[in-house]
């Protein structure tokens, strides 16, 4: 019985590691490919259409590839359903709100994908805020009277620190993109910057998903 239990726990641990690794790599590749392909198609469309339409086309390709990459690990681990409907709604809803905000701002960047990079960062930030608040609900069962004040304080501090950290990652990725774009090739810059930023976002959100998913309830061991 002890050996079987140890084996089950080890198998569960390996499953969590596989999900985190696959999720991180999927986000890194999705953002890397999406950034390059989105910029390529946007710049190609710029020959026939306006800047705004070309920017929307670039952003659509960027988001499409990134979200398809995010859904692949979630589909593979369908028993656990790491990305639930509410997660996707809040994540995508924040990005949609970002589009509304950025639609009133005229971008001066030579990159057509610059807006969607910041919008993607907004989506990650607000989803982390939502997910952390959900994780803190476990405190409610242990100490109900003081749960809400502590959850509010932790979430508020996490929101501030998360914003600073996400902003640091985003500006670092953009700096990488500009530097490598000048030294080697723009597509190399976008690809490396996307891999760095997507990998960082994937690693952070992957850890939260591993913590928030009820693996023991949904994972079934074979006899």
N, C-alpha and C positions, 0 to 999 in steps of 0.2 A: 504493500500500500504506500509506504514511504517513497519507494523508488518510483512508483507510478505518479505520485503527487509531484515529486521533484522533476520528473520528465515533463509533466503537464505544465508546470510553472516555467520551465526552461523553454518549452515550445511556445508558450504565450509570450515570453520575453523576446524570443526571436521574431515572432510575428510583429510585435511592436517595433522592433528595430528595422525590420524589412519595410514596414509601412513608412516609418520616418525617412529612411533612406530613399525609397521610391518617390515619396512625396517631395523631398528636397530636390532630387535630380529632375523630376518632372517639372517643377517650378523653374529651375535653372534653365533647362533646355527650352521650356515653353516661352519664357521671357526672352531668351537669347534669339531663338528663331523668329519669334513674333516681332521683336524689335527690328531685326534685319529685314524680314520680308515686308513688314508694315511700312518701313521707310522706303524700301525699293518700289513697292506698288504705289505709295503716295507720291514719290518723286516722278514716277512714270505717268501717273494721272495728272500731275501738274502741267504736263505739256498740252493737255486738252481741256482741263477744267480749272476752276478757280482755286485759290489757296484753301478756302474753307472746305470745299468739297474734297479736295485732295487730302486735307488733314483728317477729315472724318473717315475717308477710306483707309488711310494709314492706321488710324486708331482702331477701326473695326477689325482689321486683319490682326493687329497686335492683340486685342482683347480676345478675339476668337481663338487664336492659337494658344494663348495663355490659359484660357478657361478649359479648352479641350485637354490640355496637358494636366490641369488640376483634376479633371474628372476621371482620368485614367486610373490613378491609384485608388480613388474612391470606388470606382466600379470593380476593381480587382478585389478589394476588401469589402465587398457588398454586404457581407453578414454584419460587419461592424457599422457600416454607414457613417464614416467619419464626418463627411460633409452632409449635413441634414438640410431640409428645405429652408428652415429659418436661418441657418448659417449663410446659405447661398443668397437668400433674400436680403439680409442685412449687408452682406459683402457687395453684391451687385447693386443694391439700392444706393449705397454710399457712392459707388462709382458713377451711377446715373445722376445723382445729385451733383457730383463734381463736374459732370458734363454741362449741367445747367449753369453752374457758376462760371466755368471757363468759357462758355459761349458768349459771355458779355465782355470778355477780356481779349484784346487783340495781341496775339503772340508775336514777339520780335525774334524768336529763335529761328535759326536756319533748319532745325530739325522739325519735321512734321509730326514726329512722335513725342515731342517734348511734353505736350499737355497730358497725353495718356500715361506717361511715366509718373507724373505727379498725382494723377487721378488714381492710378493703381496703388500708389503709396497711401493715399487717403483711405482707400478701401481696406487695406491691410490694417491700418491704424485703428479704424473704428471696429473692425471685426475683432481685433485683439481686445479692445475695450469690452465688447459684448461677451467674448469668451471668458475673460478674466472674471467678470461679474458673475457669470454662470458657475465658474469653478468655486467662487466664494460662497455659493449657496450651500455647500457642504457644511460651512460654519453655522448656518442657520439651525441645523439639526442638533449641533452640540451646545450652542449657546444662543437660543432664540432672542432673548431680550436685547442683547448687544450686537446682534448680527448686522442690522442695517447700517448703524454708524460706522462699524469697522469695515464693512464692505464698501461703503461710500468713500471712506478715506483711502483705502487701498486702491480702489478703482481710480480715484482722482489722481493719486500719486502715480499710479501706473500709466494713466493717460498722458501726464506731463512727461514722464521719463520716456514713455514709448514714442511720443511725438519727437522728442529730441533725438532718440536713437534712430528712428525711421528716417528723419530728415538728414541725419549724418550719413546713413547708408545711401540714400537717394543722391545727395550731392557728391558723395564719393564715386558712385557709379557714373554719374554724368561727367565728372572730372576724368575718370578712366576713359570714357567714350571719346571725349575731346582730345585727350593726350594721344591715345593710340590712333585716333582718326587722323591726326596731323602727322604722326611718325610713320605709320604703316598704311592703313586704309580705313575709310569711314566704316565699312562693314565689319572689319575686324574690331574696331572700337565699339560699335553697337553690340556685336556678338559677345565680346568679353564683358562689357558693362552689364548686359542683360543676364549673362550667366552668373555674374557676381551678385547682382541685386536680386534676381530670382532665387538663387541659392540661399541667400541670407533670409529673404522672406519665407522661403520654404522651410528652412531649418527652424525658425522661430515659431511659425504657425504649426509646423509639424509636431513640435514638442507640446504645444497646447492641445492639439487634436489627440495626441496619445494620452494626455492626462484626462481629457474631458470625455473620451469614448469609454463606454461601459464594455470593456473587452471580456471580462469574466462572465457577464450575463449573456452576451451574444456569441461568444466563441464556444464552439462545441468540439470537444476532444473525441478522437476516434478510440474505440476499444482495442 
